[in-house]
Amino acid sequence: MHLLFLAAVLSVKLVVQRSSLDLLDTLPIAVVLQNSAGTSQTVRFTQPVEYAIELRAPDGSVIWSSAVAPPPRQPAFPAHARTFAPGSTTLAVYDWNELLRDGTSPQAGNYTLRVRLATEKPQAENTVRVTFARPLSPSSLAALKIGEEYTLAGTLDAQRAILNDERGSATLALSLFAAPAAVPVFVRGYAVVKNGTRVFNVERWATLIAQPASAR
């Protein structure tokens, strides 16, 4: 009875500032625990981080998780207890950079973010839908507002200085020597004027997820 009561009075919620955003943007995610009882409730957690956030593709597969595995030779994290007063408690505000564990980016499309508590006994979960907007073509560089952030998609030339797609190209302010050539990439940054020419200043870049079919 105690466990049923605990599950009924405690709930977890995901709060996102935006449900639609560009790829390679930053998404702040607040994890909030709600204690609807009139008294404090104690919960035992199995990990130091008391929650896990997952990004699920439309087919239900998990393509990213905030959870961290225990260090080598350590079978499990030690459990700890925490007492929550009545009302809402923010466990964390997680700033996700929208990159997967391998450093790649998901495709544009609709996804589900799910949060669960890292507790010994199952607790209620919460989900929200998020949409990653389709990146712009490099050909749109001339129309971009100077200084405003955008995400472009294309392939780099051999010198990693020009981003191309079938519609056109954009010259980069600096060559992306670390990025692969002739491979689809996303770049996030802003338009600037350099030596009288409009170019794109890249702040972040990433290749696409290795298995993009699951993210369609």
Accessible surface in RSA format (square Angstrom, percent):
REM  Atomic radii and reference values for relative SASA: ProtOr
REM  Chains: A
REM  Algorithm: Lee & Richards
REM  Probe-radius: 1.40
REM  Slices: 20
REM RES _ NUM      All-atoms   Total-Side   Main-Chain    Non-polar    All polar
REM                ABS   REL    ABS   REL    ABS   REL    ABS   REL    ABS   REL
RES MET A   1   185.50  96.1 145.01  96.0  40.50  96.4 122.19 103.9  63.31  83.9
RES HIS A   2   121.47  66.4 111.57  77.6   9.90  25.3  83.16  85.7  38.31  44.6
RES LEU A   3    92.15  51.3  87.62  62.7   4.53  11.4  87.80  61.7   4.35  11.7
RES LEU A   4   130.25  72.5 124.49  89.1   5.76  14.5 125.20  87.9   5.05  13.6
RES PHE A   5    96.62  48.3  91.04  56.4   5.58  14.5  96.40  58.4   0.22   0.6
RES LEU A   6    14.94   8.3  14.94  10.7   0.00   0.0  14.94  10.5   0.00   0.0
RES ALA A   7    42.62  39.2  32.71  50.5   9.91  22.5  32.85  46.3   9.77  25.9
RES ALA A   8    82.60  75.9  44.85  69.2  37.75  85.9  55.86  78.7  26.74  70.8
RES VAL A   9    14.92   9.8  13.50  12.2   1.42   3.4  13.97  12.1   0.95   2.6
RES LEU A  10     1.48   0.8   0.09   0.1   1.39   3.5   0.26   0.2   1.22   3.3
RES SER A  11    48.85  41.3  47.21  63.0   1.64   3.8  33.00  70.3  15.85  22.2
RES VAL A  12     7.16   4.7   0.00   0.0   7.16  17.2   0.45   0.4   6.71  18.2
RES LYS A  13   120.20  58.6 120.20  73.8   0.00   0.0  63.79  57.4  56.41  60.1
RES LEU A  14     3.85   2.1   0.00   0.0   3.85   9.7   0.00   0.0   3.85  10.4
RES VAL A  15    67.20  44.2  62.14  56.3   5.06  12.2  64.94  56.4   2.26   6.1
RES VAL A  16    29.76  19.6  11.37  10.3  18.39  44.3  11.37   9.9  18.39  49.9
RES GLN A  17   138.49  77.4 102.41  74.8  36.08  85.9  39.68  84.5  98.80  74.9
RES ARG A  18    94.16  39.5  87.74  44.7   6.42  15.3  57.20  78.2  36.96  22.4
RES SER A  19    65.65  55.5  58.28  77.8   7.37  17.0  23.41  49.9  42.23  59.2
RES SER A  20    68.49  57.9  53.12  70.9  15.37  35.4  32.15  68.5  36.34  50.9
RES LEU A  21     8.97   5.0   0.00   0.0   8.97  22.5   8.97   6.3   0.00   0.0
RES ASP A  22    46.07  32.3  44.20  44.0   1.87   4.4   4.73  11.1  41.33  41.2
RES LEU A  23     0.52   0.3   0.11   0.1   0.40   1.0   0.11   0.1   0.40   1.1
RES LEU A  24     0.94   0.5   0.35   0.3   0.59   1.5   0.35   0.2   0.59   1.6
RES ASP A  25    21.49  15.1  20.45  20.4   1.04   2.5   1.04   2.5  20.45  20.4
RES THR A  26    57.57  40.9  55.02  55.8   2.54   6.1  32.97  44.3  24.59  37.2
RES LEU A  27     0.00   0.0   0.00   0.0   0.00   0.0   0.00   0.0   0.00   0.0
RES PRO A  28    24.52  17.9  23.42  21.3   1.10   4.0  23.56  19.5   0.96   6.0
RES ILE A  29     0.00   0.0   0.00   0.0   0.00   0.0   0.00   0.0   0.00   0.0
RES ALA A  30    19.38  17.8  18.47  28.5   0.90   2.1  18.47  26.0   0.90   2.4
RES VAL A  31     0.00   0.0   0.00   0.0   0.00   0.0   0.00   0.0   0.00   0.0
RES VAL A  32    24.41  16.1  24.34  22.0   0.07   0.2  24.34  21.1   0.07   0.2
RES LEU A  33     0.28   0.2   0.28   0.2   0.00   0.0   0.28   0.2   0.00   0.0
RES GLN A  34    63.33  35.4  63.33  46.3   0.00   0.0  29.27  62.3  34.06  25.8
RES ASN A  35     1.64   1.1   0.10   0.1   1.55   3.7   0.10   0.2   1.55   1.5
RES SER A  36    79.86  67.5  45.45  60.7  34.41  79.3  41.08  87.5  38.78  54.3
RES ALA A  37    13.52  12.4   2.99   4.6  10.53  24.0   9.95  14.0   3.57   9.5
RES GLY A  38    74.11  91.4   0.00   N/A  74.11  91.4  37.67 103.4  36.44  81.6
RES THR A  39    90.47  64.3  86.01  87.2   4.46  10.6  77.41 104.0  13.06  19.7
RES SER A  40    60.66  51.3  40.17  53.6  20.49  47.2  17.72  37.7  42.93  60.1
RES GLN A  41    14.19   7.9  12.48   9.1   1.70   4.1   1.70   3.6  12.48   9.5
RES THR A  42    74.06  52.7  55.97  56.7  18.09  43.1  38.01  51.1  36.05  54.5
RES VAL A  43     4.08   2.7   2.69   2.4   1.40   3.4   4.08   3.5   0.00   0.0
RES ARG A  44   117.34  49.3 111.26  56.7   6.08  14.5  43.37  59.3  73.97  44.8
RES PHE A  45     0.00   0.0   0.00   0.0   0.00   0.0   0.00   0.0   0.00   0.0
RES THR A  46    48.77  34.7  45.73  46.4   3.03   7.2  36.27  48.7  12.49  18.9
RES GLN A  47    44.70  25.0  44.70  32.7   0.00   0.0   4.30   9.2  40.40  30.6
RES PRO A  48    83.73  61.0  59.96  54.7  23.77  86.4  65.68  54.2  18.05 112.2
RES VAL A  49    73.95  48.7  69.41  62.8   4.53  10.9  73.61  64.0   0.34   0.9
RES GLU A  50    19.82  11.4  17.79  13.5   2.04   4.9   5.73  11.1  14.10  11.5
RES TYR A  51    19.67   9.2  17.03   9.7   2.64   6.9   6.24   4.7  13.43  16.6
RES ALA A  52     2.00   1.8   2.00   3.1   0.00   0.0   2.00   2.8   0.00   0.0
RES ILE A  53     0.00   0.0   0.00   0.0   0.00   0.0   0.00   0.0   0.00   0.0
RES GLU A  54    14.59   8.4  14.59  11.0   0.00   0.0   0.17   0.3  14.43  11.8
RES LEU A  55     0.00   0.0   0.00   0.0   0.00   0.0   0.00   0.0   0.00   0.0
RES ARG A  56    61.57  25.8  61.29  31.2   0.28   0.7  16.65  22.8  44.91  27.2
RES ALA A  57     4.21   3.9   0.00   0.0   4.21   9.6   0.05   0.1   4.16  11.0
RES PRO A  58    80.52  58.7  37.53  34.2  42.99 156.3  49.71  41.0  30.81 191.5
RES ASP A  59    99.84  69.9  57.55  57.3  42.29 100.0  48.30 113.7  51.54  51.4
RES GLY A  60    34.80  42.9   0.00   N/A  34.80  42.9  28.74  78.9   6.06  13.6
RES SER A  61    45.98  38.9  35.01  46.7  10.96  25.3  44.85  95.5   1.12   1.6
RES VAL A  62    67.72  44.6  38.19  34.6  29.53  71.2  38.19  33.2  29.53  80.1
RES ILE A  63    31.12  17.7  10.44   7.8  20.68  49.8  18.00  13.0  13.12  35.6
RES TRP A  64    11.27   4.5   6.70   3.2   4.56  10.7   4.41   2.4   6.86  11.1
RES SER A  65    25.84  21.8  23.61  31.5   2.23   5.1  21.86  46.5   3.98   5.6
RES SER A  66    10.84   9.2   2.07   2.8   8.77  20.2   1.75   3.7   9.10  12.7
RES ALA A  67    35.16  32.3  18.00  27.8  17.16  39.0  22.74  32.0  12.42  32.9
RES VAL A  68    93.26  61.4  84.63  76.6   8.62  20.8  88.43  76.8   4.82  13.1
RES ALA A  69    79.05  72.7  58.49  90.3  20.56  46.8  64.53  90.9  14.52  38.5
RES PRO A  70    50.96  37.1  36.97  33.7  13.99  50.8  36.97  30.5  13.99  86.9
RES PRO A  71    66.52  48.5  57.82  52.7   8.70  31.6  64.43  53.2   2.09  13.0
RES PRO A  72   119.02  86.7  94.87  86.5  24.15  87.8 106.31  87.8  12.70  78.9
RES ARG A  73   239.27 100.5 188.56  96.1  50.71 120.7  86.94 118.8 152.33  92.3
RES GLN A  74    64.00  35.8  55.38  40.5   8.62  20.5  22.21  47.3  41.78  31.7
RES PRO A  75   132.33  96.4  96.41  87.9  35.92 130.6 109.38  90.3  22.95 142.6
RES ALA A  76    63.50  58.4  53.17  82.0  10.33  23.5  53.99  76.0   9.50  25.2
RES PHE A  77    37.32  18.7  26.56  16.4  10.76  28.0  26.56  16.1  10.76  30.8
RES PRO A  78    99.50  72.5  84.58  77.1  14.93  54.3  95.95  79.2   3.55  22.1
RES ALA A  79    43.08  39.6  14.95  23.1  28.13  64.0  14.95  21.0  28.13  74.5
RES HIS A  80    60.09  32.8  54.17  37.6   5.92  15.2  52.70  54.3   7.39   8.6
RES ALA A  81    57.18  52.6  28.99  44.7  28.19  64.1  29.17  41.1  28.01  74.2
RES ARG A  82    83.81  35.2  77.18  39.3   6.63  15.8  29.33  40.1  54.47  33.0
RES THR A  83    82.12  58.4  56.87  57.7  25.24  60.2  38.02  51.1  44.10  66.7
RES PHE A  84     3.26   1.6   1.50   0.9   1.76   4.6   3.26   2.0   0.00   0.0
RES ALA A  85    60.05  55.2  53.72  82.9   6.33  14.4  53.87  75.9   6.17  16.4
RES PRO A  86    65.36  47.6  43.66  39.8  21.70  78.9  43.88  36.2  21.48 133.5
RES GLY A  87    26.79  33.0   0.00   N/A  26.79  33.0  24.53  67.3   2.26   5.1
RES SER A  88    79.64  67.3  45.17  60.3  34.46  79.4  26.67  56.8  52.97  74.2
RES THR A  89    35.32  25.1  31.25  31.7   4.06   9.7  23.39  31.4  11.93  18.0
RES THR A  90    76.89  54.7  53.84  54.6  23.05  54.9  27.05  36.3  49.84  75.3
RES LEU A  91    26.76  14.9   1.03   0.7  25.72  64.7   1.16   0.8  25.59  68.9
RES ALA A  92    27.49  25.3  18.09  27.9   9.40  21.4  27.49  38.7   0.00   0.0
RES VAL A  93    94.13  61.9  66.17  59.9  27.95  67.4  66.17  57.5  27.95  75.8
RES TYR A  94    63.76  29.8  59.94  34.1   3.82   9.9  39.23  29.5  24.53  30.2
RES ASP A  95    95.91  67.2  69.86  69.5  26.05  61.6  20.94  49.3  74.97  74.8
RES TRP A  96     5.12   2.1   4.50   2.2   0.62   1.5   5.02   2.7   0.10   0.2
RES ASN A  97    66.37  45.8  65.08  62.9   1.29   3.1  18.02  43.4  48.35  46.7
RES GLU A  98     0.04   0.0   0.04   0.0   0.00   0.0   0.04   0.1   0.00   0.0
RES LEU A  99    39.90  22.2  36.02  25.8   3.88   9.8  36.02  25.3   3.88  10.4
RES LEU A 100    12.61   7.0   6.45   4.6   6.16  15.5   6.49   4.6   6.12  16.5
RES ARG A 101   153.20  64.3 117.89  60.1  35.31  84.1  70.15  95.9  83.06  50.3
RES ASP A 102    97.88  68.6  60.12  59.8  37.76  89.3  50.71 119.4  47.17  47.0
RES GLY A 103    36.63  45.2   0.00   N/A  36.63  45.2  25.94  71.2  10.69  23.9
RES THR A 104    16.55  11.8  16.55  16.8   0.00   0.0  16.55  22.2   0.00   0.0
RES SER A 105     0.00   0.0   0.00   0.0   0.00   0.0   0.00   0.0   0.00   0.0
RES PRO A 106     0.00   0.0   0.00   0.0   0.00   0.0   0.00   0.0   0.00   0.0
RES GLN A 107    42.86  24.0  42.86  31.3   0.00   0.0   5.92  12.6  36.94  28.0
RES ALA A 108    21.63  19.9   9.52  14.7  12.11  27.5   9.79  13.8  11.84  31.4
RES GLY A 109    22.01  27.1   0.00   N/A  22.01  27.1  21.49  59.0   0.52   1.2
RES ASN A 110    73.17  50.5  69.31  67.0   3.86   9.3   6.83  16.4  66.33  64.1
RES TYR A 111     1.77   0.8   0.00   0.0   1.77   4.6   1.77   1.3   0.00   0.0
RES THR A 112    33.72  24.0  33.48  33.9   0.24   0.6  15.38  20.7  18.34  27.7
RES LEU A 113     0.00   0.0   0.00   0.0   0.00   0.0   0.00   0.0   0.00   0.0
RES ARG A 114    39.92  16.8  39.68  20.2   0.24   0.6   7.13   9.7  32.79  19.9
RES VAL A 115     0.00   0.0   0.00   0.0   0.00   0.0   0.00   0.0   0.00   0.0
RES ARG A 116    70.45  29.6  70.43  35.9   0.01   0.0  18.71  25.6  51.74  31.4
RES LEU A 117    11.95   6.7   1.18   0.8  10.77  27.1   1.18   0.8  10.77  29.0
RES ALA A 118     5.71   5.3   1.95   3.0   3.76   8.5   5.71   8.0   0.00   0.0
RES THR A 119    21.59  15.4   3.43   3.5  18.15  43.3   1.99   2.7  19.59  29.6
RES GLU A 120    87.16  50.0  57.87  43.8  29.29  69.7  22.02  42.6  65.14  53.2
RES LYS A 121   109.97  53.7 108.55  66.6   1.42   3.4  53.10  47.8  56.88  60.6
RES PRO A 122   123.31  89.9 100.71  91.8  22.60  82.1 111.95  92.4  11.37  70.6
RES GLN A 123    26.67  14.9   6.49   4.7  20.18  48.1   5.29  11.3  21.38  16.2
RES ALA A 124    48.66  44.7  33.73  52.1  14.93  34.0  45.59  64.2   3.08   8.1
RES GLU A 125    88.89  51.0  60.04  45.4  28.85  68.7  17.04  32.9  71.85  58.7
RES ASN A 126    43.20  29.8  39.77  38.4   3.44   8.3   3.76   9.1  39.44  38.1
RES THR A 127    72.90  51.8  55.80  56.6  17.10  40.7  23.12  31.1  49.78  75.2
RES VAL A 128    35.33  23.2  28.45  25.8   6.88  16.6  35.33  30.7   0.00   0.0
RES ARG A 129   150.33  63.1 139.81  71.3  10.52  25.0  63.22  86.4  87.10  52.8
RES VAL A 130     0.69   0.5   0.00   0.0   0.69   1.7   0.49   0.4   0.21   0.6
RES THR A 131    50.25  35.7  50.25  50.9   0.00   0.0  29.99  40.3  20.26  30.6
RES PHE A 132     1.97   1.0   0.00   0.0   1.97   5.1   0.00   0.0   1.97   5.7
RES ALA A 133    37.84  34.8  31.05  47.9   6.79  15.5  36.91  52.0   0.93   2.5
RES ARG A 134   197.47  82.9 178.29  90.9  19.18  45.7  62.23  85.0 135.24  82.0
RES PRO A 135    24.55  17.9   8.17   7.5  16.38  59.5  11.86   9.8  12.70  78.9
RES LEU A 136    68.58  38.2  65.71  47.0   2.87   7.2  68.06  47.8   0.51   1.4
RES SER A 137    11.78  10.0   3.70   4.9   8.08  18.6   6.59  14.0   5.19   7.3
RES PRO A 138     0.01   0.0   0.00   0.0   0.01   0.1   0.00   0.0   0.01   0.1
RES SER A 139    43.53  36.8  17.82  23.8  25.71  59.2  17.39  37.0  26.14  36.6
RES SER A 140    28.32  23.9  20.82  27.8   7.50  17.3  28.32  60.3   0.00   0.0
RES LEU A 141    14.49   8.1  14.49  10.4   0.00   0.0  14.49  10.2   0.00   0.0
RES ALA A 142    83.60  76.9  64.30  99.2  19.29  43.9  65.08  91.7  18.52  49.0
RES ALA A 143    90.21  82.9  55.35  85.4  34.86  79.3  65.43  92.1  24.77  65.6
RES LEU A 144    11.04   6.1   7.00   5.0   4.04  10.2   7.70   5.4   3.33   9.0
RES LYS A 145   139.94  68.3 133.07  81.6   6.86  16.3  85.72  77.2  54.21  57.7
RES ILE A 146    91.04  51.8  64.32  47.9  26.72  64.4  64.32  46.3  26.72  72.5
RES GLY A 147    47.78  58.9   0.00   N/A  47.78  58.9  23.61  64.8  24.17  54.1
RES GLU A 148    82.78  47.5  76.66  58.0   6.12  14.6  32.89  63.6  49.89  40.7
RES GLU A 149    76.26  43.8  64.28  48.6  11.97  28.5  22.40  43.3  53.86  44.0
RES TYR A 150    37.32  17.4  37.17  21.2   0.15   0.4  29.03  21.8   8.29  10.2
RES THR A 151     3.83   2.7   1.54   1.6   2.29   5.5   1.54   2.1   2.29   3.5
RES LEU A 152     0.00   0.0   0.00   0.0   0.00   0.0   0.00   0.0   0.00   0.0
RES ALA A 153    24.30  22.3  21.47  33.1   2.84   6.5  21.65  30.5   2.66   7.0
RES GLY A 154    10.50  13.0   0.00   N/A  10.50  13.0   9.19  25.2   1.31   2.9
RES THR A 155    46.14  32.8  46.14  46.8   0.00   0.0  25.18  33.8  20.96  31.7
RES LEU A 156     5.45   3.0   0.00   0.0   5.45  13.7   0.21   0.1   5.25  14.1
RES ASP A 157    36.53  25.6  27.83  27.7   8.70  20.6  28.56  67.2   7.97   7.9
RES ALA A 158    70.85  65.1  53.36  82.3  17.49  39.8  55.01  77.5  15.84  42.0
RES GLN A 159   118.19  66.1 111.79  81.7   6.40  15.2  56.77 120.8  61.43  46.6
RES ARG A 160    66.74  28.0  66.74  34.0   0.00   0.0   4.03   5.5  62.71  38.0
RES ALA A 161    26.39  24.3  26.39  40.7   0.00   0.0  26.39  37.2   0.00   0.0
RES ILE A 162    59.48  33.8  59.48  44.3   0.00   0.0  59.48  42.8   0.00   0.0
RES LEU A 163     0.00   0.0   0.00   0.0   0.00   0.0   0.00   0.0   0.00   0.0
RES ASN A 164    48.83  33.7  48.23  46.6   0.60   1.4  19.53  47.0  29.30  28.3
RES ASP A 165    41.71  29.2  16.65  16.6  25.05  59.2  21.61  50.9  20.09  20.0
RES GLU A 166   162.33  93.2 116.11  87.8  46.21 110.0  72.10 139.5  90.22  73.7
RES ARG A 167   173.76  73.0 140.09  71.4  33.67  80.2  48.06  65.7 125.70  76.2
RES GLY A 168    27.01  33.3   0.00   N/A  27.01  33.3  25.50  70.0   1.52   3.4
RES SER A 169    59.51  50.3  40.51  54.1  19.00  43.8   6.14  13.1  53.36  74.8
RES ALA A 170     2.06   1.9   0.00   0.0   2.06   4.7   2.06   2.9   0.00   0.0
RES THR A 171    61.15  43.5  58.98  59.8   2.16   5.2  32.09  43.1  29.06  43.9
RES LEU A 172     8.73   4.9   0.00   0.0   8.73  21.9   0.00   0.0   8.73  23.5
RES ALA A 173    13.88  12.8   6.36   9.8   7.52  17.1   6.73   9.5   7.16  19.0
RES LEU A 174   128.69  71.7 122.37  87.5   6.32  15.9 125.81  88.4   2.88   7.7
RES SER A 175    37.59  31.8  18.64  24.9  18.95  43.7   1.32   2.8  36.27  50.8
RES LEU A 176    24.53  13.7  21.07  15.1   3.45   8.7  24.53  17.2   0.00   0.0
RES PHE A 177   163.22  81.7 140.50  87.0  22.72  59.1 141.07  85.5  22.15  63.4
RES ALA A 178    90.92  83.6  54.67  84.4  36.25  82.5  66.02  93.0  24.90  66.0
RES ALA A 179     1.53   1.4   0.10   0.2   1.43   3.3   0.41   0.6   1.12   3.0
RES PRO A 180    44.18  32.2  38.41  35.0   5.77  21.0  43.94  36.3   0.24   1.5
RES ALA A 181    28.24  26.0  15.52  24.0  12.72  28.9  15.52  21.9  12.72  33.7
RES ALA A 182    84.29  77.5  57.45  88.7  26.84  61.1  62.23  87.6  22.06  58.4
RES VAL A 183    60.06  39.5  59.81  54.2   0.24   0.6  60.06  52.2   0.00   0.0
RES PRO A 184    69.57  50.7  69.06  63.0   0.51   1.9  69.07  57.0   0.50   3.1
RES VAL A 185     0.92   0.6   0.07   0.1   0.84   2.0   0.07   0.1   0.84   2.3
RES PHE A 186     9.26   4.6   9.26   5.7   0.00   0.0   9.26   5.6   0.00   0.0
RES VAL A 187     0.00   0.0   0.00   0.0   0.00   0.0   0.00   0.0   0.00   0.0
RES ARG A 188    17.56   7.4  17.56   9.0   0.00   0.0   4.24   5.8  13.32   8.1
RES GLY A 189     0.00   0.0   0.00   N/A   0.00   0.0   0.00   0.0   0.00   0.0
RES TYR A 190    59.88  28.0  59.88  34.1   0.00   0.0  24.98  18.8  34.90  43.0
RES ALA A 191     0.00   0.0   0.00   0.0   0.00   0.0   0.00   0.0   0.00   0.0
RES VAL A 192    37.22  24.5  36.86  33.4   0.35   0.8  37.22  32.3   0.00   0.0
RES VAL A 193    92.51  60.9  63.09  57.1  29.42  70.9  63.09  54.8  29.42  79.8
RES LYS A 194    90.06  43.9  83.58  51.3   6.48  15.4  63.24  56.9  26.82  28.6
RES ASN A 195   146.91 101.3 101.54  98.1  45.37 109.3  41.02  98.7 105.89 102.4
RES GLY A 196    72.70  89.7   0.00   N/A  72.70  89.7  33.10  90.8  39.61  88.7
RES THR A 197    78.40  55.8  74.56  75.6   3.83   9.1  50.02  67.2  28.38  42.9
RES ARG A 198    76.37  32.1  63.71  32.5  12.66  30.1  18.83  25.7  57.54  34.9
RES VAL A 199     8.39   5.5   8.39   7.6   0.00   0.0   8.39   7.3   0.00   0.0
RES PHE A 200     0.00   0.0   0.00   0.0   0.00   0.0   0.00   0.0   0.00   0.0
RES ASN A 201    34.42  23.7  34.42  33.3   0.00   0.0   2.25   5.4  32.18  31.1
RES VAL A 202    29.76  19.6   3.81   3.5  25.95  62.5   3.81   3.3  25.95  70.4
RES GLU A 203    93.08  53.4  59.09  44.7  33.99  80.9  26.70  51.7  66.38  54.2
RES ARG A 204    63.63  26.7  58.09  29.6   5.53  13.2  51.77  70.8  11.86   7.2
RES TRP A 205    81.56  32.7  65.35  31.6  16.20  38.0  46.57  24.8  34.98  56.8
RES ALA A 206     1.92   1.8   0.02   0.0   1.89   4.3   1.92   2.7   0.00   0.0
RES THR A 207    32.64  23.2  31.59  32.0   1.05   2.5  17.74  23.8  14.90  22.5
RES LEU A 208    40.28  22.4  30.66  21.9   9.62  24.2  30.66  21.5   9.62  25.9
RES ILE A 209    18.16  10.3  14.23  10.6   3.93   9.5  14.23  10.2   3.93  10.7
RES ALA A 210    85.73  78.8  51.66  79.7  34.07  77.5  62.76  88.4  22.97  60.8
RES GLN A 211   137.16  76.7 132.82  97.1   4.34  10.3  38.70  82.4  98.46  74.7
RES PRO A 212    39.44  28.7  39.44  36.0   0.00   0.0  39.44  32.6   0.00   0.0
RES ALA A 213    67.41  62.0  53.94  83.2  13.47  30.6  54.05  76.1  13.36  35.4
RES SER A 214    28.49  24.1  19.21  25.6   9.28  21.4  23.17  49.3   5.32   7.5
RES ALA A 215     0.00   0.0   0.00   0.0   0.00   0.0   0.00   0.0   0.00   0.0
RES ARG A 216   199.10  83.6 156.75  79.9  42.35 100.8  87.02 118.9 112.08  67.9
END  Absolute sums over single chains surface
CHAIN  1 A    11208.3       8701.9       2506.4       6504.4       4703.9
END  Absolute sums over all chains
TOTAL         11208.3       8701.9       2506.4       6504.4       4703.9
